[in-house]
């Protein structure tokens, strides 16, 4: 795919779409300005009602949960997790039963259209989480329309599509077997590709302008093994869904370079990141681990937080402190406090590159009760509107074109992200008060923080001041 600067929120003074080579070679002048709010488990009416809040908070994009028809077992409730916290109702929308808009969690197609109208009013780009790699566990729950459209049940899955992956570093298993036991769809079947592309084009007709491809590394690229037993000749799914080629007379309705597309290509051995870069932006999952390590230690000492731990250029990466998987699946990040998450968000968002995604935790969540109010469809907590989050989101936009310079204190607890001579974001990771005395590009003078009104002095190229525990400060010239 030839993606434009929009693909990664890239603000450059050129209009030439990016090539794969571009996405592998960092342009030091590239500046990302966009931010994503992941409205995890919010339904369409909730997102619509909060669109002004999202815009006022400085987010330029909102990512929805999956919107296609999904598994809905008898007794499916409106709780994120059941009372025993053993099975999540939220997980059902990651189990497709058909490629038609609407499910019991997010709402109907009409409700989605109303949400899209609200997004247009506030100039918010909507990204939809899509997952063509697999169906629901219960293949009997898959709609007959879906089976009929792809040529019957025997045409739906890869030859070994019901066999679970045992080695995720084996690309044959990774792309042709069942990920997490979820039946692996034959995404190279032209009939499936057309049926899925009709769904994508329907979303585009409603105003959707981007996609997050779930489990993208489990859908093969051209160098990956081909399921010849199923009659597959080439791994061309990504060529079709990014508009490089048509299928059965159908093509992506809009130019791919007008969309924001990124894939959940979780980093591991033998993953052909360079080939995925030929089609889309990718998730910086290894960098997320590094950021969470920094938070656990409350220090960046002996941790390289400047590099991105990815072969793709950073301007084409989507970054996060945590994702819905690290929070809701393995609970890897669920023990981090909201204050810790916020300090790292300010650091990531103040940086020159990457497109940061802010995961909306459930309303009422605590470190003892991750699910809080435990209501599917409801708005998450207020953290996405926290003054520090708002300030850094707007700082990011204001710093367009300004190169970064990251400074870390000797104890690793204080970080300054300088942006040229126009701004600086200060982060105190520590549980206690700290002092900042680090180099900056800001001219000499007195600066007042955007959120708390605290004053900082810049003298002889160093920024000096005192920092409250786990607090961040935004300074602009």
N, C-alpha and C positions, 0 to 999 in steps of 0.2 A: 504494500500500500504506500502511496505517496501522501503523507499527512502534512497538513499545513502547520503554521505556528500555533493554531488552536489546539492541535492534538495534545500538547503538553503545556498549554497555557503560556506559550513562549512569546514574549513581547520583543520582537526584533523589527528593525526598520527595513524589512524586506517582505515580499509576498510570495516568494518561491517556496513551494511545498518541500517538506523535508524528505530526503531519500534515506534508505537504510544506512548508507555511509554516514549521513549527517547525524543519525541517531546513535552512531557508535563513536563519533568524534566530537568531543566537547568544544563548543564555541565559547571562549572565555568572555565574550561580550553578551552572551545570551542571558536574559533576565526573565524568570517566571514571575507572574503577578497574580495568578488565580489561586483560589482556595476552594476546597470541597467540604461541605457539611454532609456527613453520612447520617441521614435520617433513619437510622436502623429501627425497623419494626414500627415506624410511624405509618399510619394509613394515609390515603390520599386526602381526605378532608382535613386531617391534622396538619399535614404539610401545607395545604392551601391556606389554612387559618394562620399559619405562622410564617408565611412567605415574607411579610413585611419585617418580622423579627430577623429572619435570615438575611435579608438584604441590609437591614440596619446594622447587623453584626459584621458586615463587611465580607460575607461569603459571596463568591461569584457563581458557584455551582452547588446543586444539591443532588445527592445520590440516593435513589430510592432502594428499597428492598425489592426482590424479584416480583414481577407483576403478572407472570403468566399463570394459567390454571395450575393448581398444585394439589398434592395429596391432602385429603381432608378426611381422616378417619372418623368414624362415628364417635361422638362425644368430644370432638375437637373444641377446645374452649378458647377463651380470650386471654389466657394467661401466657406470659412469655415462657415460663417453665411450670411444670406441674408441682404439686405440693411436696413431692419427695425429691424434687430437683434431680430427676433421673432422665427425663425426656423433655425436650423442648418443643413446644408448639411452633416456635419461631423457625425451627428446622424444616417444617413442612413445606415452606415456600421455596426451599432448595431442592424439592423433589417434584419436577415437572410431570404433569399428566397430559398436557396439551399446550400448544403454542397459540393461545388466544388470551387477550388481555382480560385480567380480573381474577381475583381469588378471595377467599373468605377473610384473609388477613388485611390486605391493603385496600380492597374495595373493587368497585366495578369500573368498566371502561368509561361510563358517563362521569363517574367521580374523578377518574384520572383526567378527563378532558377539563373539568372544572379546575383541577389543580394546575394543569398546564396553562390555562387562562390566567391564573394568579401569578404563575412564574413569569409569563410574558409581561404582565403589568409591572413587575418589579425588576425586570431584566435579569432574571436568574436562569442560568442554563441547567436543564434537568438531565441527569445521567441515570440510566436504568441498569440495574444489576441483572445480567442475563447468564444463563447456564446451559448451553446446548450440549454439553458433554455427556449428560446422563439423564435418566428418568427417575421416577420414584422407585423405592425398594420394591414395592408391591406392583409388579408389572400388570396385574389384573386391574389395577386402578387407572392405568393409562387409557385414555378415551379411544373408542373404536374409530372415531374420525381421524385421530392421529395415526393409528395403526394402518388404516385404509389409505391415508395420504402417502405413506412411505412404502406401500406395497405389501403390507401384512407384517405380522409379528416376526417372521423369519428375516425380514429386511431391516428391522428396527435396530438391532444390536450387532456389534462386532462379533466375529466367530467365537472369541473367548470373552465376550462382553459380560457374561454372568459369572465369570471366574474372578475371584478377588485378587488384587495385587498383593504380592508377598515381598517384592523388591522394587521400591520406588525409584531406584537408580538404574533399573533396566528399562530402556525406552520402549521396548516391545510391550512389556507389562504396563508401563506408565501410560501409554497412549491407546492400548487395545484391550486392557482388562478393566475390571470394575474397581474404580477408586472408592475406598471406604465402603466397599460392597455395593455401591450404587451402580446399577446396570449401565454399561458403557454403550452409548449410542453410536451407530455407524454414521458418523458425521460426514463421511465421504459419499454417502448415498445421494445422488442428485435429487431424488424425490424428497428426501429429508431436507436437503439444503434449500429447495424451493419453498417448502412449507415453513421452515424457520425464517427464511428471508421475507416471506409475506408478512410474518409477525413483526419483524424489524421495521419493514416499510410502513406498517400500520402505526407503529410507535413514532416514526419520523413524521407521519402525516399529522399526528397530534402535537408536534412541536418538540419532541425529544431530540436532543442534540449531542448525545454521547452514550457510551456503553462501557460498563465494567464487565469484562469477561471472566466469570468465575471458573476456577480450575482450568485456566487456559493452557497450562503446560501439559495437560492430559489430552489435548487435541493436537495431533501430529502436524509437523511441518515437513517440507519435502525430503529432508535427510532421514526422517524417521521411518521405521518399518511400515510396510504397506500390507493391509489385510487382503491379500490376493485370494484367499479362500472365500471371501465374501464378494469377489468380483471387482475389488477396488483396484484402480490403475495408478492413482496418484493421490497424495494427501493435499487436496486443493480446497479444503473448507475455508481457510483464511483468505485465499484468493477471492472466493465468492463473497464472503460476508464483508469484505473491505472494498468491494466494488471493482476488483481487478479483472474479474470475469463474470459473465452472466451464467445462469443455470435455468434450463427449460424456458428460455425467453424472459426470465426475470433477473433484474439487476438491482443493486443497492440504489434506492431512490434519490439519494443526495450524494454529491462528491464526498469521498472519505476525508478529503482535506478540509472539509467544513465541520467535521465532527471531532469530539474529544473521545478517543478510544484507548483504553488501556486494559491489559490483561493481568490476571492473577497468576503470574509465572513465578511461583515460589521457588526460591533459589536452593539448589541442591546439586549433587554431582551429575554430570552428563546432560544437564539441561541446555539446549542450544539457544542461549539468550540472544546471540547475534542474529539468528534466523527469525526469532520472534520480533526482534527490532525492525525487521523488514516490513512488518505489518502494523505495529502498534507500540504505544508506550508500555512500560512494565512496572510492577510493584517492586519497591526497594525493600524486600522483606529482611535481608541480612542487616541492612542499616537500622531497621526497626529494632532488631535484637540488640544492636550496639547501643541505641538510645535507651532502651529499657535497662540494660546493664548499667549505664550511667546513672539512671534514676535509682536503681537498687542500691548503688554505692553512694548516692548523693554526691557524686564527684566525677569529673571527667579526667582525673589524673590517670595517666598511663593508658588512656583510651583515645584512639584517634577518631574524633567526632567530625573531622573535616572531610575525610574521603567518604565515598558513597557505597563502596563494597559491591560494585556492579560493573559489568563490562560496557553497558550502555551509557551514553552521555547523560549527565545528571538532569539536564533540562527536559529529558523525556522520561523521567521517573516519577511515579506517584509515591509519596512518602507518608508515613504515619508514626505516631507514638504507639498507638494500639489500633487493632482492627476488630471487627466483630468476632473473628476467629480467636484472636488472642484473649479476648474478653469472655466470650460466651462458650467457646468450645473447650480449649485446654485451660482456661482461666489463668493463663500465663501472666496477663497484665492486670487481672481483676483486683489484685491486692494493692496496686498502686493507688495512692490517694488522688483526689481531684486536683489538689494543689500540685502534686508531682507531675501529673499529666499536663497541667497548664504550663508549668515551667518549660517542659520539653516542647510543647506546642509553640510557645513563643520563640524558642531557639530555632526550630525547624522553619517556621513561617518567616522569620526575619532573614533567613538565608537567601542567597541570590537564585538558587536553583531548586529543582524538585517542585512538584505540585502537592502540597500537604493536604491530607484528608483528616478531618476531625470527627472521630467516632462519638456519636451521641449515646451516652450511657442511659439506662432506664431511669425514669424519675424516681426519686426516693431511694436510690441505691446507696448502700454504705459498704464498707469493707467487710462487714459481717454478713450483709444481705445484698448480694450482687444484683438481685432482680428488683429490689426496691418495691414499688407499687405493683409490679408484675402484671402489667396490663398491655397486651398486644394492641397496637394501633395508636396508643397514646404518645404524646410528646415525651421526649427524653428530659433529662434534668436541665437546669438553667445554665450549665457551664458554657454552652455555645454562645451565650450572651454575656459572659463575664467581661467586665471592663478591660481586663488585660488581653483577652482573646480579641475583642473588638479593636483595641488599639493596635495590636500587631497585624491584624488583617488589613487595616487601613494603612499602616506603615508599609506593608509589603507593596501595596499599589503605589504609594507615594515614592517608593525607592526604585521605581522602574528605571533601568539603565545604569544603576549604581552597583559597582562591583563590591563583593564582600571581602572582609578581612576579619578573621575570627581570632580572638585573644582569650586565653584561659589562665586563670590565676595559678600560683604554685601549688595550692592545695586542691585545685581542680573544682572548687565549689562555685566559683564566679566565672561567668562567660560573658564576653562582649562580642556581639555581632555588629561590626562596623559596616556601613554601606556608603562607600565613597567618602565625601566630605559633607554629606547631607543628613546622616542619621546614625543612630546606634541603639541597639536593644541590649539591655543588661539583664542577666539572669542570675539569681542566687539559688543554687540547688540545695544549699545547706538548711538544716533544721534550726540554725541559729543565725543571728545577725552577722553580717560580713561587711568588709570594706572592699570597694573596688578602687584599684589604682593600676590601670592598664592602658596601653596605647590606643589611640583613637584617631580617626581622620577628621573629626569635628574641629573647626577653628577654636581658638582660645575664647573663653567666655563662660557665662553662666547659663545653664539649660534647665528647663522645668519639665519634669516627667509628664507625659500626656494623661496618665490615669490618676496619680496621687498628688500631683503638683509638687513633688519633692525636687529640690534643687541639687544639681550636680555642677561641679567646676571642671572646666577643661583648661589645663595649663601646660605649656611646653609639650603638646601632643599627647597628654595623658588625661584620662577621665578619672575623677576622684569623687568619692562620696560613700555614704553608709547605706547598707541594704537591709531591709527587714527579712526575716526568715522566709524562704520559699516564695519569694516575690520577684516580679519582673518589672522593668521600667523601660519606657519608650521615649527616646529623645530625638527631636528633629531640629534641623537648622531653621 
